[in-house]
């Protein structure tokens, strides 16, 4: 089935919203765990010796390898927000596919590139 551009837009943004809502729900029930996890991940992605763009690209590569669709969207968006180019996204996909084979390759050339296209068009 063909999806129009509004449906595609809603898919990416809806996926981000779904994650945030699930995080909030978990936070209500087990706030110490959720708070600790969120603080830990925020600390991991702070700029240090490795800049945020490169950290987002590493996370994208791992997400593609793990076939984690929410993280593919999240970290592709993060890479775009930190100035990643299409070529950098593609090289990240290629390295992930070198280790993860066809499954990683298919996630990269579909979901990751579609997400890149979406978030670069939103910024312009």
Beta strands, then each sheet from edge to edge (+ up, - down):
end
